[in-house]
Amino acid sequence: MTRIPNSDSPGRHDPGRPSQRTISLTTARHPRPLGGDTARHLGRPRVSLSGMILNNTQTDARQLAIPRKPAWIRAKAPAGAEYERLRGLIAKQGLHTVCQEATCPNIGDCWARGTLTIMILGDVCTRSCGFCNVRTGRPQPPDPDEPRRVAESVAQLDLTHIVITCVDRDDLPDGGAAHWAETIRRVRVASPRTSVEALVGDFRGDPSALQLVIESGPDILAHNMETVRRMHPAVRPQARYERSLSVLKWIKEQGLVTKTGLMVGIGEHDEEVLGLMDDIRAISRADILTIGQYLQPSRNHLPVDRWVRPEQFDRFRREGLERGFEVVESGPLVRSSYHAEEQARKYRKK
Ligand code: SF4
């Protein structure tokens, strides 16, 4: 098996993109080596991202405050019996959810409906994406009992659809693929009527790792592009645009329902979003696309560049459908796992 190509690698510098030096400067100014409770850090903000990469030409002052959300972004407060049931179950099983770790604004809505996204392989990530609230650091070895606990929890939740995701584990030779495969297989046995959606990282472009996950038989395999090509160095410094496209292509070629997601409002322009949709369709022919507004988790994360209006999200949905995506979920509060069970149902109906 050949390695998934990585045409973003050093030495192939595109003059329209920031140089490696610019990228190093930017990532050096965005140190989140310890990650973690950045929202609770009270000192000076540690982020000082450069206008060379972001459209944001203003300086630090802009990043001192998290901007007030517009009226059309209103999330339901987390509360209620079902929310408490899920919270209790997750805590009892010692599991993690991306809903909690990423401080997802939809937690009140999703958990009230009994929907959640379980995060495996721990709660410490080896990467330091500029938008993500999950802790960055050196993770513990994978817990071999975790797949059993995940399967038991999914069975207790009695769901029609479950989304499982993970932190990136660049410290492991297989990127955590064997652990992934074991988890999916166990969920399949424990909950044969539950459809399984796996949202995976890029496994550093190793197709044999990806293949392990594919062979464990998820119903939907998702990998998020997150942002347009130009924004990758600031938003996903350890990922590569072309590599992510190749991951989607590989998944699609193995015959799985292929899904990807991106956020807007982090510095991209509308026409770049359309270009990204073109690239995804041309290279991978992915089936399901989600588009949502970026929300800045803390002062130490990338600043919000703009609030994308609901009408523009509707335009993105139409543009995506015109380009051939079977299902496009596009709206301010959309996340890759938001209404995932409905997207899966819509896809099956087509
Ligand atoms: S959108 Fe996804 S991450 Fe957010 S609360 Fe819902 S299931 Fe969890």
Boltz pocket constraint, residues with backbone or C-beta under 6 A from the ligand:
constraints:
  - pocket:
      binder: B
      contacts: [[A, 98], [A, 99], [A, 100], [A, 104], [A, 105], [A, 106], [A, 107], [A, 108], [A, 110], [A, 111], [A, 115], [A, 116], [A, 117], [A, 333], [A, 335], [A, 336], [A, 337], [A, 338], [A, 339]]
      max_distance: 6.0
